[in-house]
């Protein structure tokens, strides 16, 4: 008489862990470095609202995009003009936060590079104008300032609620 055979499920390979996670110290360094290069729209909005400031917010899009809507108080300086005009518009030593359309666009990254190459400290606003508007923050255009309800996929919709991050 032969012993019954048992079947085991085949090992499933993890797509997430096919490259192992970094050790905690390396991960902490990586994520800290990201904070030195990036800010999100909620933090930019909170600083503008509180008056904390300390940075110049720059919209790096075209004139047509700017007219379609922009963040109130932002400086309009298209990427291709940064090298020639930044020194006249942005005080030396200023920290600059750049934005463009949204996460599908690397225009803010190109603008951040131009400012860094010109000697400025700079951060890129993650999410860009798209997420600013989607989170329900004020938008200014040729007709004035408007504000839409937050998109529930990007921000809490209850008045006064925050994402808590």
C-alpha positions, 0 to 999 in steps of 0.5 A: 500500500502506498502513502496518500499524496498531498498536494501543496499550492504552488508558491506564489511570487510577490510582485511587490517584494520581487525587489526587497524593501530597503532597510529602515535607515535607507528608507528614512533617508530616501523619504526625507530626500523626497520631502526636500524636493517636493510639497503637496497642494494641501501643504502649499494651500495651508501655508498660503492660508496661514500666511506662513509663506517663505516661498514664491509659488511659480506657475510654469505653464503657457499664457493660455493655460494661465488665463484658463486658471491659476492659483491666486498669488502665483507668479506666472513664469513659463519654463522657457523664460526662467533662465532669462527672467527669473533674476528680475522677478524672484529675489535671490535667496528665495525658495521657489515652489513650481507647478504645472498642469498635474501629475501627468506632466513634468513641466514643474520638474523642468521648471524646478530644474531651471530654477535650481540651475539658476541658483535657487532652492526649489521644490515641486508641487506634487499634483500641480494645478489639477490637484489644486483645483480638484481639492477645491482650492481657489482658482483665478482666471480672467473672470475672477476667483472661483472655487469648486467642491472638492473631488471626493477621490482627492480630498475630504468633502466635509467642510473643515475636514482634512486628510490628516496626513 
